[in-house]
Amino acid sequence: MKKTNSSLWAHFERGFKDFFQQEDLNFLLTNRIPRITLTRFVGWFSKIKNPLIRDASIAVWKAFSELDLSEAKKSKFDSLHDCFIRELKEGARTFDPDPQVLASPCDAIVGACGSAEGLNIWQAKGFPYTVSDLFGDSARAEVYRDGTFVTLRLTSFMYHRFHAPANGRIEHVTHTAGDTWNVNPIALKRVERLFCKNERAAIHTRLDQGNTPLAMVPVAAILVASLRLHFLNLLLHVGYPGPNELPCDARMSKGQELGWFQHGSTIIVFAPKGCTLAPGIEVGAGIKAGQALMKLPQ
Protein backbone atom coordinates (compact mmCIF):
# COMPACT_ATOMS: atom_id res chain seq x y z
CA MET A 1 0.00 0.00 0.00
CA LYS A 2 2.83 2.38 0.90
CA LYS A 3 4.46 1.82 -2.50
CA THR A 4 1.13 2.36 -4.26
CA ASN A 5 0.58 5.65 -2.41
CA SER A 6 4.07 6.81 -3.36
CA SER A 7 3.40 5.99 -7.01
CA LEU A 8 0.11 7.86 -6.96
CA TRP A 9 1.77 10.91 -5.38
CA ALA A 10 4.56 10.85 -7.98
CA HIS A 11 1.94 10.60 -10.75
CA PHE A 12 0.03 13.54 -9.24
CA GLU A 13 3.22 15.64 -9.05
CA ARG A 14 4.02 15.00 -12.71
CA GLY A 15 0.48 15.85 -13.75
CA PHE A 16 0.47 19.01 -11.63
CA LYS A 17 3.76 20.20 -13.12
CA ASP A 18 2.66 19.44 -16.70
CA PHE A 19 -0.60 21.32 -16.07
CA PHE A 20 1.10 24.49 -14.85
CA GLN A 21 3.86 24.37 -17.47
CA GLN A 22 1.34 25.11 -20.23
CA GLU A 23 2.47 28.56 -21.39
CA ASP A 24 -0.92 30.26 -21.64
CA LEU A 25 -2.02 28.99 -18.25
CA ASN A 26 1.31 29.78 -16.61
CA PHE A 27 1.22 33.36 -17.91
CA LEU A 28 -2.39 33.82 -16.85
CA LEU A 29 -1.90 32.49 -13.31
CA THR A 30 1.37 34.28 -12.62
CA ASN A 31 0.67 37.65 -14.24
CA ARG A 32 -3.04 38.36 -14.76
CA ILE A 33 -3.59 38.61 -11.03
CA PRO A 34 -3.20 41.43 -8.44
CA ARG A 35 0.60 41.08 -8.55
CA ILE A 36 1.64 43.64 -5.95
CA THR A 37 -1.12 42.65 -3.51
CA LEU A 38 -0.15 38.99 -3.79
CA THR A 39 3.51 39.87 -3.40
CA ARG A 40 2.81 41.74 -0.16
CA PHE A 41 0.69 38.86 1.12
CA VAL A 42 3.37 36.26 0.40
CA GLY A 43 5.97 38.51 2.02
CA TRP A 44 3.87 38.54 5.20
CA PHE A 45 2.95 34.85 5.03
CA SER A 46 6.51 33.67 4.47
CA LYS A 47 7.68 35.29 7.72
CA ILE A 48 5.16 33.45 9.94
CA LYS A 49 7.16 31.47 12.50
CA ASN A 50 4.57 28.81 13.15
CA PRO A 51 6.21 25.33 12.84
CA LEU A 52 3.15 23.80 11.14
CA ILE A 53 2.91 26.55 8.53
CA ARG A 54 6.67 26.52 8.01
CA ASP A 55 6.92 22.74 7.56
CA ALA A 56 3.85 22.51 5.31
CA SER A 57 5.06 25.38 3.12
CA ILE A 58 8.55 23.93 2.69
CA ALA A 59 7.08 20.47 2.00
CA VAL A 60 4.89 21.84 -0.80
CA TRP A 61 7.85 23.81 -2.17
CA LYS A 62 9.98 20.65 -2.24
CA ALA A 63 7.21 18.63 -3.89
CA PHE A 64 6.90 20.94 -6.89
CA SER A 65 10.48 22.13 -7.41
CA GLU A 66 14.04 20.90 -7.30
CA LEU A 67 14.66 22.43 -3.88
CA ASP A 68 17.88 21.01 -2.38
CA LEU A 69 18.78 22.07 1.16
CA SER A 70 21.83 19.81 1.51
CA GLU A 71 24.21 22.81 1.12
CA ALA A 72 22.34 25.00 3.64
CA LYS A 73 24.28 26.21 6.63
CA LYS A 74 21.51 25.12 9.00
CA SER A 75 18.99 22.31 8.79
CA LYS A 76 16.14 23.97 10.70
CA PHE A 77 14.54 27.22 9.62
CA ASP A 78 12.44 29.73 11.56
CA SER A 79 10.04 30.33 8.66
CA LEU A 80 9.57 29.91 4.93
CA HIS A 81 11.32 33.27 4.49
CA ASP A 82 14.27 32.02 6.53
CA CYS A 83 14.53 29.08 4.13
CA PHE A 84 14.32 31.36 1.07
CA ILE A 85 17.28 33.48 2.17
CA ARG A 86 19.34 30.58 3.56
CA GLU A 87 23.09 30.83 3.82
CA LEU A 88 25.29 28.03 2.52
CA LYS A 89 27.89 25.99 4.34
CA GLU A 90 31.41 27.40 4.46
CA GLY A 91 33.20 26.58 1.22
CA ALA A 92 30.05 25.63 -0.71
CA ARG A 93 30.96 28.22 -3.36
CA THR A 94 34.50 28.97 -4.53
CA PHE A 95 35.20 32.19 -6.42
CA ASP A 96 37.59 32.13 -9.37
CA PRO A 97 40.79 33.79 -8.08
CA ASP A 98 41.96 35.11 -11.48
CA PRO A 99 41.78 38.95 -11.29
CA GLN A 100 40.93 39.07 -15.01
CA VAL A 101 37.82 36.96 -14.40
CA LEU A 102 34.47 38.43 -13.39
CA ALA A 103 32.73 35.76 -11.35
CA SER A 104 29.02 35.08 -11.40
CA PRO A 105 27.43 36.92 -8.47
CA CYS A 106 24.81 34.20 -7.95
CA ASP A 107 23.55 30.74 -8.81
CA ALA A 108 21.49 31.09 -11.97
CA ILE A 109 20.45 30.00 -15.43
CA VAL A 110 21.70 32.22 -18.26
CA GLY A 111 18.60 33.81 -19.78
CA ALA A 112 20.33 36.02 -22.35
CA CYS A 113 23.88 37.14 -23.05
CA GLY A 114 26.15 38.69 -25.63
CA SER A 115 27.12 42.12 -26.93
CA ALA A 116 24.90 45.16 -26.86
CA GLU A 117 24.06 46.88 -30.15
CA GLY A 118 24.71 50.40 -29.04
CA LEU A 119 22.60 50.55 -25.90
CA ASN A 120 20.11 47.89 -27.04
CA ILE A 121 20.06 44.45 -25.43
CA TRP A 122 17.50 41.62 -25.37
CA GLN A 123 15.33 40.00 -22.76
CA ALA A 124 14.17 37.39 -25.32
CA LYS A 125 14.32 36.97 -29.10
CA GLY A 126 12.63 39.97 -30.71
CA PHE A 127 12.16 41.80 -27.41
CA PRO A 128 14.81 44.54 -27.05
CA TYR A 129 15.16 47.16 -24.37
CA THR A 130 17.76 49.82 -23.65
CA VAL A 131 20.33 50.04 -20.90
CA SER A 132 19.23 53.67 -20.40
CA ASP A 133 15.66 52.63 -19.62
CA LEU A 134 16.83 49.90 -17.28
CA PHE A 135 19.19 52.19 -15.35
CA GLY A 136 16.93 55.23 -15.50
CA ASP A 137 20.11 57.23 -16.22
CA SER A 138 21.42 57.86 -19.75
CA ALA A 139 24.85 59.07 -18.64
CA ARG A 140 25.57 55.96 -16.57
CA ALA A 141 24.29 53.75 -19.38
CA GLU A 142 26.59 55.31 -21.98
CA VAL A 143 29.60 53.60 -20.38
CA TYR A 144 28.19 50.26 -21.56
CA ARG A 145 27.56 51.18 -25.20
CA ASP A 146 28.48 48.12 -27.33
CA GLY A 147 29.41 46.39 -24.09
CA THR A 148 28.80 42.85 -22.82
CA PHE A 149 25.86 41.67 -20.75
CA VAL A 150 24.55 38.51 -19.10
CA THR A 151 21.05 38.01 -17.72
CA LEU A 152 21.12 35.63 -14.75
CA ARG A 153 17.78 34.08 -13.83
CA LEU A 154 17.41 32.75 -10.29
CA THR A 155 14.68 30.14 -10.04
CA SER A 156 12.62 29.76 -6.88
CA PHE A 157 14.56 26.80 -5.48
CA MET A 158 18.04 28.29 -5.95
CA TYR A 159 20.36 29.91 -3.43
CA HIS A 160 19.11 33.53 -3.30
CA ARG A 161 22.08 35.49 -2.01
CA PHE A 162 24.41 37.37 -4.36
CA HIS A 163 28.07 38.28 -4.12
CA ALA A 164 30.75 40.62 -5.46
CA PRO A 165 32.07 39.41 -8.85
CA ALA A 166 35.46 41.10 -8.35
CA ASN A 167 37.42 43.42 -6.07
CA GLY A 168 36.41 47.06 -6.23
CA ARG A 169 34.13 49.75 -4.85
CA ILE A 170 30.38 50.30 -4.96
CA GLU A 171 29.77 53.90 -5.98
CA HIS A 172 26.03 54.37 -6.44
CA VAL A 173 22.65 52.64 -6.34
CA THR A 174 19.53 53.79 -8.19
CA HIS A 175 16.31 52.23 -6.94
CA THR A 176 13.37 52.29 -9.35
CA ALA A 177 9.91 51.50 -8.04
CA GLY A 178 7.81 49.40 -10.36
CA ASP A 179 5.63 46.40 -10.99
CA THR A 180 6.16 42.75 -10.08
CA TRP A 181 5.70 40.87 -13.35
CA ASN A 182 6.91 37.29 -13.38
CA VAL A 183 10.38 37.17 -15.00
CA ASN A 184 10.23 33.59 -16.27
CA PRO A 185 10.88 32.89 -19.99
CA ILE A 186 7.16 32.68 -20.73
CA ALA A 187 6.55 36.26 -19.55
CA LEU A 188 9.76 37.55 -21.16
CA LYS A 189 8.46 36.42 -24.56
CA ARG A 190 5.16 38.27 -24.08
CA VAL A 191 5.75 41.49 -22.13
CA GLU A 192 7.87 44.09 -23.89
CA ARG A 193 10.59 45.82 -21.83
CA LEU A 194 9.56 43.74 -18.84
CA PHE A 195 12.76 44.34 -16.85
CA CYS A 196 12.26 48.10 -17.29
CA LYS A 197 8.77 47.83 -15.78
CA ASN A 198 9.60 45.89 -12.63
CA GLU A 199 11.08 47.15 -9.39
CA ARG A 200 14.88 47.10 -9.60
CA ALA A 201 18.13 48.49 -8.24
CA ALA A 202 21.02 49.48 -10.49
CA ILE A 203 24.25 48.91 -8.55
CA HIS A 204 27.18 50.80 -10.08
CA THR A 205 30.69 49.69 -9.18
CA ARG A 206 34.30 50.41 -10.13
CA LEU A 207 36.71 47.47 -10.22
CA ASP A 208 40.29 47.55 -8.97
CA GLN A 209 41.42 45.75 -12.13
CA GLY A 210 41.86 48.43 -14.78
CA ASN A 211 39.52 50.85 -12.99
CA THR A 212 36.78 49.11 -14.99
CA PRO A 213 33.12 50.08 -14.46
CA LEU A 214 30.70 47.22 -13.80
CA ALA A 215 26.96 47.36 -13.19
CA MET A 216 24.62 44.80 -11.66
CA VAL A 217 20.86 45.24 -11.79
CA PRO A 218 18.83 42.98 -9.49
CA VAL A 219 15.24 42.92 -10.78
CA ALA A 220 12.39 41.98 -8.46
CA ALA A 221 9.44 39.84 -9.55
CA ILE A 222 6.09 38.56 -8.36
CA LEU A 223 6.29 37.25 -4.77
CA VAL A 224 9.88 38.53 -4.51
CA ALA A 225 9.82 42.32 -4.52
CA SER A 226 12.23 42.61 -1.64
CA LEU A 227 15.95 43.19 -2.00
CA ARG A 228 18.40 43.42 0.89
CA LEU A 229 21.61 45.42 0.32
CA HIS A 230 24.10 44.83 3.12
CA PHE A 231 26.47 47.64 2.14
CA LEU A 232 23.68 50.22 2.60
CA ASN A 233 21.99 48.35 5.46
CA LEU A 234 18.78 48.78 3.51
CA LEU A 235 15.78 46.68 2.51
CA LEU A 236 14.24 47.78 -0.80
CA HIS A 237 10.66 46.64 -1.40
CA VAL A 238 7.40 47.62 -3.13
CA GLY A 239 6.52 50.00 -0.29
CA TYR A 240 9.98 51.60 0.01
CA PRO A 241 9.43 55.39 0.37
CA GLY A 242 12.84 56.57 -0.92
CA PRO A 243 15.26 58.20 -1.46
CA ASN A 244 15.85 56.43 -4.76
CA GLU A 245 19.29 57.84 -5.59
CA LEU A 246 21.69 56.31 -3.09
CA PRO A 247 25.32 57.46 -3.35
CA CYS A 248 27.76 55.25 -1.50
CA ASP A 249 31.43 54.39 -1.23
CA ALA A 250 31.65 50.81 -0.05
CA ARG A 251 34.52 48.42 -0.51
CA MET A 252 33.70 45.01 -2.06
CA SER A 253 35.94 41.97 -2.15
CA LYS A 254 35.49 39.17 -4.65
CA GLY A 255 33.03 36.65 -3.21
CA GLN A 256 31.79 38.98 -0.48
CA GLU A 257 28.05 38.70 0.10
CA LEU A 258 26.31 41.88 -1.07
CA GLY A 259 22.69 41.02 -0.35
CA TRP A 260 19.78 38.71 -1.06
CA PHE A 261 16.47 38.31 -2.81
CA GLN A 262 13.50 37.10 -0.81
CA HIS A 263 12.77 34.44 -3.46
CA GLY A 264 13.99 33.94 -7.04
CA SER A 265 14.44 36.69 -9.62
CA THR A 266 17.04 38.11 -12.01
CA ILE A 267 20.39 39.90 -11.95
CA ILE A 268 21.64 41.53 -15.16
CA VAL A 269 25.40 42.13 -15.28
CA PHE A 270 26.93 44.79 -17.57
CA ALA A 271 30.59 45.23 -18.51
CA PRO A 272 32.05 47.72 -20.99
CA LYS A 273 33.21 47.03 -24.53
CA GLY A 274 36.25 44.77 -24.66
CA CYS A 275 35.04 42.35 -22.00
CA THR A 276 34.15 38.89 -23.27
CA LEU A 277 31.94 36.04 -22.10
CA ALA A 278 33.71 33.21 -20.31
CA PRO A 279 33.72 29.80 -22.03
CA GLY A 280 30.42 27.96 -21.58
CA ILE A 281 28.33 31.09 -20.96
CA GLU A 282 25.38 30.71 -23.32
CA VAL A 283 21.59 30.85 -23.14
CA GLY A 284 20.24 28.03 -20.99
CA ALA A 285 23.54 27.25 -19.27
CA GLY A 286 23.53 26.76 -15.52
CA ILE A 287 26.11 28.56 -13.41
CA LYS A 288 27.04 28.73 -9.74
CA ALA A 289 28.12 31.79 -7.79
CA GLY A 290 31.88 32.15 -8.15
CA GLN A 291 32.28 30.51 -11.54
CA ALA A 292 33.71 32.53 -14.43
CA LEU A 293 31.11 34.77 -16.08
CA MET A 294 33.17 37.25 -18.11
CA LYS A 295 36.82 38.10 -18.76
CA LEU A 296 38.30 41.55 -18.62
CA PRO A 297 40.53 42.66 -21.52
CA GLN A 298 44.24 42.11 -20.97
NORZINOR-V419609 format. One record per run of one state. SS is the DSSP state (hx for helix, st for strand, lp for the rest). FROM is the first residue (numbers start at 1). LEN is the number of residues. If there is no record, write none. Layout:
# NORZINOR-V419609
ss->SS from->FROM len->LEN
ss->SS from->FROM len->LEN
This chain:
# NORZINOR-V419609
ss->lp from->1 len->1
ss->hx from->2 len->19
ss->lp from->21 len->2
ss->hx from->23 len->9
ss->lp from->32 len->3
ss->hx from->35 len->12
ss->lp from->47 len->4
ss->hx from->51 len->13
ss->lp from->64 len->8
ss->st from->72 len->1
ss->lp from->73 len->7
ss->hx from->80 len->5
ss->lp from->85 len->3
ss->st from->88 len->1
ss->lp from->89 len->12
ss->st from->101 len->3
ss->lp from->104 len->4
ss->st from->108 len->8
ss->lp from->116 len->1
ss->st from->117 len->1
ss->lp from->118 len->2
ss->st from->120 len->5
ss->lp from->125 len->2
ss->st from->127 len->4
ss->hx from->131 len->5
ss->lp from->136 len->2
ss->hx from->138 len->5
ss->lp from->143 len->5
ss->st from->148 len->6
ss->lp from->154 len->7
ss->st from->161 len->3
ss->lp from->164 len->4
ss->st from->168 len->9
ss->lp from->177 len->2
ss->st from->179 len->1
ss->lp from->180 len->5
ss->hx from->185 len->4
ss->lp from->189 len->5
ss->hx from->194 len->4
ss->st from->198 len->1
ss->lp from->199 len->1
ss->st from->200 len->8
ss->lp from->208 len->1
ss->hx from->209 len->3
ss->lp from->212 len->1
ss->st from->213 len->7
ss->lp from->220 len->6
ss->st from->226 len->4
ss->hx from->230 len->3
ss->lp from->233 len->1
ss->st from->234 len->4
ss->lp from->238 len->7
ss->st from->245 len->8
ss->lp from->253 len->4
ss->st from->257 len->5
ss->lp from->262 len->4
ss->st from->266 len->6
ss->lp from->272 len->4
ss->st from->276 len->2
ss->lp from->278 len->8
ss->st from->286 len->2
ss->lp from->288 len->4
ss->st from->292 len->4
ss->lp from->296 len->3
